[in-house]
Every structure is written in structure tokens, then in C-alpha cells.
Amino acid sequence: MGNEAATFDARALSELLFRDDVTPSVLEELFGSSEVGDELLRGERLPSRWEASLLGALLGVDPAVLTGAKRPSLGVSLRLGTAEVEHDVVEPVEHAMKLLTADRLTEQWGFCTPAEDLSAFPVSRRQYKPKEDGRTTAVRLRARLDLDQLSPIEDLTGLVEGMGCLVEYRTLPKNVHGISVPEIRDSRKVWAVLINSDDYWALQRFTLAHELSHVLYQDSGQIIVDRAQTSNAIPEIIADSFARHFLFPEEALEEMLEQHGRSRDLADVNRLVASIMLTYGISRQATLKALRDSKDALAPSESLLGRCEDVAVRSMMASVGAGTAWSEMAEAEGRRYASPRLTEHVLAAFADNVVSLPMVADVIADGDEVEAARQLSAAGWDLPAAAEG
């Protein structure tokens, strides 16, 4: 623990007190002595265990962190400005931490739903074969969840939340597809996964499956940010392979090729690609990659796949009579969707007066209490006039 203790010292405590606007008068009232407060504010020493217990309650920080006995959490690191978080994702990461806090508190009050425990799920870890690892893990998970290899996954959000994760769709920086933030609770990790609602729907699904791989592999780091640029990092290669095979297994690809027969021209390829995208809910990029990787004799030629790639997706869908279906699938793009699992828990807790409106607002309205009150009133909740206005 020696190295971890060195990550939080008396100067860090002083900075934390300063950033949280803890004044000498507050500390004097807390400890009954101005001397103790002055020493802590000047960064001359860390608090005793008794002092840390009082400070921890005031700051909302684990007392063991304040004594230097435990590594600072992501929340403390963010407040200190020491977290390894790039500037453009600080706000969504802080939001994810609020979701995890709401989840932890409602769970402590007994508002929770049984979840599939995959903490010991046997992911594949073959050295130097990350793509094969991703595919094998996807096959294993579909088998564990009793999903037929030919069947599309319709409610991917519900499936991931059924594993204990929190999934929210919200606007993220333009070049960020997804963010995963873990929280350690006892001996387990709980994850909040944010998906960019401005991405088109098939990419959102692929990103969510990609983030699920990070959860299953318990990939390290305070947070995981998946940006638009490709990465050769092994966890990212595994996650991309997992997402493709989890959403669109090899057996499903073979079945689609058999049904469509040999593609002789661009129109044939467009029909095949559109059918795969709409049936299995994956992006065109993922579809074309699956077709290029296929060893099946019925797979289209590279030249035809290249020509398909040059056509705008909406135009491609319209050309094969699937324009309306594509537009209907895209209706939810750009909209924020709160975590269904957490929404259910926090509203149940709110109904029992266990949590307050601000926490409900963090979950359903991005912290906007007025908007949260409006949504609750529209749903038939009888709120006090002060809460509504």
C-alpha cells in the first residue's frame, strides 16, 4: 500500500479543502479547534483517523483516502485536477459518476434489480490473437445468454443493463462514440456506459457492444473513452471483434449469404448490405468488414464492396426500397435517453422519500430540476408546488 499512499499527501488535502470552499471557520466548528483546521489548510499534515472521519462526511470522501491509506477515487482526482481525463470529456465523466452515486445509494436502500453476474465470465485471452479472442468471447456470451446464433439482438440496451451496467444515450464530444466509467464496490466493478446520441443508430449499437467487451474484460484505467480514430491497442481490437461477432455471428453471415445468393452487380450488393444492416442492427462499415473477412464463396468481390462503400447510406437504402425502414430506425437519433434500470430505481426511491429531486434530476434530466419536475408532473406525479416551480 506504500505506493498508493503516496498518491495523496497533505498538499493534496489542502487543495481539496480549498477547491471545496472549506473555510477556517467551517473547520473550527467541525473540530472545535482553529489550530487543527489551520494545520490542515496549510498542508502541514494529514488528518488523524478521527479527523478524517469527520472530514470524510463533510467532503463526501472515503476517510481512508484522507489519511493517505487508500488511493484517491476518480471523483477526488477530478476535483483535484489530477485525473487522467482529457478536457473535452470531463463533464460527461462527472455526469457518469453522478449516475453511479445514485445507483449506489438506491442500491443501499434496497432499490435494485437482480442482474446477471458476469464478473467471473471466462473471456478468451489468447496471446497475439486479439481478433480471435473477441470472436470467441462473443460466441461464449451468446451461449451463456442462450441467444441463437442466427437471431438478432433487438434490445441491446436492456441486455447490457441486465448485466448490472447503467446505459445512457446523451450528446458527447463529436469525436467520441462512447465512454465507460467504472466504480469499485466491495470486490466488484459497476459500470456507467455513455453512448453518443448524435451517432446514427447502428453505430450506437456497435459502440454499446464494444463497451460491453471492456466490461467483460475488466479493462483497466480510471475511464475508457472510445474516440472516432482507430486504435491498434489490443483491448480495442478485441472490443471491435467482439462487437461484430456478438451482434452478427459468423453463422448469421453464412445464412444471409445463402439467402441472397451470389452478388453479380452493385444492386445485388446494396440489397445484401441493407438487409444485414436492418436485420442485425450494425453499421455499414461493420457489415462490409464482415463481408471482406468472410471466406464464403458467395461473399461479394472487393470491387463491388468498394463501390457500395462509395454510396451514401441513405441513398443506398433508397435504391433498394428500404428508405422508409431506414428513416424509421433513425428517428431516435439525437435524443437523450436515461438509463432505464437506474430510472426505475431512483423513481421508486423518490416515491418513498429516500432520495431528493436533485438526484432524480441527475438521472432523468441531466441535473435540470425544473425539467425533471416537468417530466414527473407530465407522468402524473403529484409534486409540491416548490418542486414544480
Secondary structure as the mmCIF struct_conf table of DSSP 4:
data_model
#
loop_
_struct_conf.conf_type_id
_struct_conf.id
_struct_conf.beg_label_comp_id
_struct_conf.beg_label_asym_id
_struct_conf.beg_label_seq_id
_struct_conf.end_label_comp_id
_struct_conf.end_label_asym_id
_struct_conf.end_label_seq_id
HELX_RH_AL_P HELX_RH_AL_P1 GLY A 2 ALA A 5
TURN_TY1_P TURN_TY1_P1 ALA A 6 THR A 7
BEND BEND1 PHE A 8 PHE A 8
HELX_RH_AL_P HELX_RH_AL_P2 ALA A 10 ARG A 19
TURN_TY1_P TURN_TY1_P2 ASP A 20 ASP A 21
HELX_RH_AL_P HELX_RH_AL_P3 PRO A 24 PHE A 31
BEND BEND2 GLY A 32 GLY A 32
HELX_RH_AL_P HELX_RH_AL_P4 SER A 34 LEU A 41
TURN_TY1_P TURN_TY1_P3 ARG A 42 GLY A 43
BEND BEND3 GLU A 44 GLU A 44
HELX_LH_PP_P HELX_LH_PP_P1 LEU A 46 SER A 48
HELX_RH_AL_P HELX_RH_AL_P5 ARG A 49 LEU A 59
TURN_TY1_P TURN_TY1_P4 GLY A 60 GLY A 60
HELX_RH_AL_P HELX_RH_AL_P6 PRO A 63 LEU A 66
TURN_TY1_P TURN_TY1_P5 THR A 67 GLY A 68
BEND BEND4 ALA A 69 LYS A 70
HELX_LH_PP_P HELX_LH_PP_P2 ARG A 71 SER A 73
HELX_RH_AL_P HELX_RH_AL_P7 LEU A 74 LEU A 80
TURN_TY1_P TURN_TY1_P6 GLY A 81 GLY A 81
BEND BEND5 ALA A 83 ALA A 83
HELX_RH_3T_P HELX_RH_3T_P1 HIS A 87 VAL A 89
HELX_RH_AL_P HELX_RH_AL_P8 VAL A 90 GLN A 108
TURN_TY1_P TURN_TY1_P7 TRP A 109 GLY A 110
TURN_TY1_P TURN_TY1_P8 SER A 119 ALA A 120
TURN_TY1_P TURN_TY1_P9 GLN A 127 TYR A 128
HELX_RH_AL_P HELX_RH_AL_P9 PRO A 130 ARG A 144
TURN_TY1_P TURN_TY1_P10 LEU A 145 ASP A 146
TURN_TY1_P TURN_TY1_P11 GLN A 149 LEU A 150
BEND BEND6 SER A 151 SER A 151
BEND BEND7 GLU A 154 GLU A 154
HELX_RH_AL_P HELX_RH_AL_P10 LEU A 156 GLU A 161
TURN_TY1_P TURN_TY1_P12 GLY A 162 GLY A 164
STRN STRN1 LEU A 166 ARG A 170
TURN_TY1_P TURN_TY1_P13 LYS A 174 ASN A 175
STRN STRN2 VAL A 176 ARG A 185
TURN_TY1_P TURN_TY1_P14 ASP A 186 SER A 187
STRN STRN3 ARG A 188 ASN A 196
TURN_TY1_P TURN_TY1_P15 SER A 197 ASP A 198
BEND BEND8 ASP A 199 ASP A 199
HELX_RH_AL_P HELX_RH_AL_P11 TRP A 201 LEU A 216
TURN_TY1_P TURN_TY1_P16 TYR A 217 GLN A 218
BEND BEND9 GLY A 221 GLN A 222
STRN STRN4 ILE A 224 ARG A 227
BEND BEND10 ALA A 228 GLN A 229
HELX_RH_AL_P HELX_RH_AL_P12 ILE A 234 LEU A 247
BEND BEND11 PHE A 248 PHE A 248
HELX_RH_AL_P HELX_RH_AL_P13 GLU A 250 HIS A 260
BEND BEND12 ASP A 265 ASP A 265
HELX_RH_AL_P HELX_RH_AL_P14 LEU A 266 TYR A 280
TURN_TY1_P TURN_TY1_P17 GLY A 281 GLY A 281
HELX_RH_AL_P HELX_RH_AL_P15 ARG A 284 ASP A 293
TURN_TY1_P TURN_TY1_P18 ALA A 297 LEU A 298
BEND BEND13 ALA A 299 ALA A 299
HELX_LH_PP_P HELX_LH_PP_P3 PRO A 300 SER A 301
HELX_RH_AL_P HELX_RH_AL_P16 GLU A 302 GLU A 309
TURN_TY1_P TURN_TY1_P19 ASP A 310 ASP A 310
BEND BEND14 VAL A 311 VAL A 311
HELX_RH_AL_P HELX_RH_AL_P17 VAL A 313 SER A 319
TURN_TY1_P TURN_TY1_P20 VAL A 320 GLY A 321
HELX_RH_AL_P HELX_RH_AL_P18 GLY A 323 MET A 329
TURN_TY1_P TURN_TY1_P21 ALA A 330 GLY A 334
STRN STRN5 TYR A 337 TYR A 337
HELX_RH_AL_P HELX_RH_AL_P19 PRO A 340 ALA A 351
TURN_TY1_P TURN_TY1_P22 ASP A 352 ASN A 353
BEND BEND15 VAL A 354 VAL A 355
HELX_RH_AL_P HELX_RH_AL_P20 LEU A 357 ILE A 364
BEND BEND16 ALA A 365 ALA A 365
TURN_TY1_P TURN_TY1_P23 ASP A 366 GLY A 367
HELX_RH_AL_P HELX_RH_AL_P21 GLU A 369 ALA A 378
TURN_TY1_P TURN_TY1_P24 ALA A 379 GLY A 380
HELX_RH_AL_P HELX_RH_AL_P22 ALA A 385 GLU A 388
#
